[in-house]
Amino acid sequence: MVKNIFFLVSMLFLIASCGSPSGQEADTDTAGTEEAQDTFNYYPERFADKKILRYKVSSFDQLTLQQKKLVYYLVQAGLSGRDIIYDQNYRHNLAIRRALDQIVADYSGDRSSEEWQEVLLYAKQVWFANGIHHHYSNDKFTPGFSREYFEGLLSAVGASLEPEALRAIFDPAFDARKIDQSGSDLLANSAVNFYGPDITQAEAEAFYTKMKAGLKDGRVSMGLNSKIIRNQKGQLEEAVWKVGGLYSDAIEQIAFWLEKAAEVAENEAQASALKLLVDYYRTGDLITWDQYNVAWVQATEGDIDYINSFIEVYNDPLGYKGSYESIVQIKDFDASARMAVVSENAQWFEDNAPIMEAHKKKSVTGITYKVVSVAGESGDASPATPIGVNLPNANWIRAEYGSKSVSLGNIIHAYDQADGPGLLQEFSHDEEEVARAQQYGALAGKMHTALHEVIGHASGQLEEGVATPKETLVNYASPLEEARADLVALYYIMDPKLVELGLLPSQDVGKAEYDSYLKNGYMLQLRRIEPGKTIEQAHMRNRSMVSHWIIEKGQENGAIEVLQRDGKTFIDIKDYEKVRALFGQLLKEVQRIKSQGDFEAGQKLIETYGVQVDADIHAEVLKRAEALDIPPYGGFINPRLVAVMDESGEITDVKVEYPADFTQQMLEYGKQFSFLK
């Protein structure tokens, strides 16, 4: 539950960048020189509320052949599990995606009609979201074509869908939301496929209460790698995701490539961790999962690292089930060396945090932080990707062995290249704010990410005897954890210590981040919400809660003014030090809620400040943003790694290609990495 999913389009879109998207022709050549990067097309496509981007892996050619093989095998392993995230998101997703793949690839009829264009748009939406529900709002996509037309396409290409799958596409009320937190039963109206469709929240919670009582080791990540189903006797049981279990055909492929990766690992520690991950996939044993995470977090040497498995629990309304994801990364040596000072001073940050002494870790150990270049992504990390990750999630492993934090440097760079300054100009209070963002905004965003991942998620501890947040805080655990990490970052980004450490040139960097964060949480992220809807996504709830609470208290003590000018709303921070003190005050309370498992206080905080949408502000933001024509979401076409082989089948090199057609990549993936029935 500690993945920073700001997607940069929400966190850094106030940052002035290097101009508008490139108008160059699509570049499909392999990695080139620095001069070639100037003409690289980072922004080849857009549709609906999304922009499709590309990222470069400029460090790949510096790797040895063994390292290139390692990256190649890890990317293949990640892509082999692509089907899993579709099925996890919704039980009919795989059948619908395959039908769409076949239609888009094989239909030989009229492709110029409006209905065909709507089918193509629907397919792109499904590919982007890994299913028929929006990746962020959780609402089901509305087809702009008739059922009769679609069934004609199915017939034309020799495809078919079951009646319930067709109903899922065309009946707006049927399984309308992937995750719905508005009712009394968190599973009843949630279409996500971690629980059988007839299983209630009360049944699932009782199942895990009983399971926990029988555990030999209560620290295991109970329920992380399974679906709860009802057996023939009507009893609940777990269908475990493993070789020989649920998703076996895909997991066998993942394990195959991970075994090959272990053979070319950079060192023994890395190889041992990979072998444990394979053992976990083969057995489904959560004790092995913990052993793997300990080995992985201690394998800090080497230039290549990865994330692979069932990890983040945001998509489970009850916070147990891990979504499949994979990120393969190459260390950015210069940037990592500059930012290592953050992790080296982790204990200072913990000791000086404005939280209760009982909630501070006495020894912050094992934290590593690297800036990396992504070489490939899959599952819940693709096409929409995080910009920073901090793992593992198990609190006891983090406390005893530490954690790894990474910032995805080439992803951030790609966003910077694609975004323009329009939102900054439109929503900033004055030219001083604009100038500060232009000078310091990019650095502010990167420092926020570093502090959020390295210090924020690694800080704090539970009081003795308090159960895990997923048990005590339930559906509020994720937004509160993200709020806690954000608040740590926001509190310290204005601290003179960062200037003293040489991380920031001036406290004006912190001021730029305060301006950006409050505007985003209070107004700009509302571009992602449809009129009349409430905020459901965990990260959006976090940002909304923090921003609304801070602005409310800031107006009371004179630190912040919300003003109207020419019918437009602006946020004017009058006293940045007072605002910093408010961030510290809220951090203390959020940490207390987590440390004590105070469900009622956490619920009140999120529901009061993080869920509801001011209709007038929302309408205003949509109107102002519409004129700028900037999609609120971004996702990526992955590079293609191509193995060069000799006559004996031995890999002699690995080349990087940069596809520029989103549809073609999705169809390619559907053919090469579709292992589930």
C-alpha positions, 0 to 999 in steps of 0.5 A: 500500500505504499506505491506513489501513484501521482502519475506526475500528470497530477503532481507535476502538471503545474511545472513549466516544461520544455514546451509542447509535444514534439511534432516530429514523425514517430521514432522507431529506431534504437536508442541514439545519441544525445542529439537524437533525443532532441527529436524523440517524439515523447507524445505520439497519441491521445484519446478520450481523457488520456495522452499516450507517451513514450520513454527512453532507456538511454542507459541500456547501451552501457550495460554488459551483455549479461546485464542486458540478458537480465533486463530482457528476461525480467521484462519477459517475465513481467509481460507474461503476467499481463493477463492476470491484471485483466482478470483481477480487475473484473471477471469478464475482462479477458474475454472482452479484451480478446474479442476486441483484439480480434476485431481490431486486428482482423475486421476487413469491413468499413473502418471509416464509420463513426461506430467503428471509430467508437469501437476503436476508442472503446478498445483503447480505453480497455487496453489503457485501464486493463479492463472495462472500468476506468483505471482511476475513477473506477466507473465503467466505460460507456460504449459509443456503438450499438450492441447490434453493430458490435455483435455484427463485428464479432460475427464478421471475425468469428468471435463470440462473447457470453451473454453476461459479458455482453451485458457487462459492456452494454448495461450501464447498471450491471457491475457499474464500478470496479471499486465502490466504497459508498455502500455499507457492504464494500464488496456488494457493488464492487466488480473487482474480481478478488472475491466471488460475486456472491460473497459479502464483506461480512463473510470475507472478514469473518473468513480472515478473522478465523484464518488469522486466529489459526496462523502460526506466524501472524505477520504474514500478508494474509490473503495477498495472493488469492481469490476467495471463492465459494466451494460446492458445499457453500463454504468459503475458501481461497483459490491461490495464485500459483503454479498449479492453482489459479492463473497457473498458465501465466505464472508458469511463464513468469517463473520460467523467465525469472529462473533464466534471470537468476542464471545471469544475476549480477551477484549471489544476493540478487540470484538468491532473491530471484530463486525465492520469488520463483519458489513463491510462485510455485508454492503460493506460500506467504512465508516464502513471500516474506523470505523473498522480500527480506532477501530482495530488500537486502540485495542492494548491490548491482545496477539492475532491479525489479518489482514483480508479483502481487503487491499493491492492495489499492484495488481490493476494497478490503485491502488484502489482495495484491494486484499483479505488477512488474517494473524493470529498472536500471540504476541512474548512477549520477542521480542516485548518488546525488539523492542518496543523502536523503536515505543517509539522513533518515534517522534525523528526519524520524527524530525531528518529525512532529509526531508523538515520541511513542510513534517514532522509530528508534532505529530507522535501518536499511533504507535505500534510495535510487533514481532509475530508468525504467526498461519495461512495465506490465500489469498494474504499472502499465500503461499508467505508471507510478513515478516512485515506488517504496517496498516492501509493504509488510511493516515488520520487514520494513522495521527490521530490514528496511525498504527500497525506494526508487524514483522512475527518472526517465518516466518523470523526464518523459512527462516533463517533455510532453507537458506544457505550461498552460495549467500553471498560467491558468491556475496560479495566483500571480506572476511570482508564483508562476516564476517560482514554479518555472524556476523550482517546480521540477526540482520540487516535484522530484524532492517531494517524491524522494521524501514521500517514498524514502522518509514518508513510507519508512517513518512511524510505527504502530503501538504495541498490540495494534493490528495492521492498518488493513484490519483496523482502518479497512478501506481508509488505510490506503488514503491515510498511508498516502496522506502520511507519506505526503505530509512527511514530504510536505513538512520537510520540504520547507525545512532548512535542513534540506538546504544545509544538506545541499539537496535544495538551493533555497526554501523557495523550492518548498514554497513552489511545492506548497503552491502546486500541492494545494492547487492540485488537491483542492482544484486541479485533480477534479479534472478527473472526476465526472460532475456529480461524482464523489472522490473514490481513488485512494491517492485522490482522497489523500490529496483532497483531504490534506489540501482541504484540511490545510486550506480550512485551517489556513484560512482560520489563522490567516496563512491562506486566502482563497479568493475570486478574481474575474469569476475564477478561484485562486489560492494565495499562501500568505505565510508559508511557515504557518502552512508548514506548521499545519502540515506538521499538525495534520501529520501528527494526527494521521500518524496517531490514527495509524499507530493506534488503529483509530478507525472512527477518527480516520473515517471522519478525516477522509469522509469530511475532507477527502470524499465530497466534491464542491460542485461550483469549484468542480464546474469552474475547474472543468470549464477553465481546463477545457479551454487548455485541452490537456488530457488529465491522464497519461500512460506509456508505450513500452520500449520493445527489447529484441534479443539478437541470437546466433545460429545456436540460439544463444543471445549475443545482444539485446536491442531497444526499439521504440514503438510509437503506435499504442494499438499495435503494441496492445495487439502485439502483447495480446498475441505474445503474452496471452496465457490464460484461458 
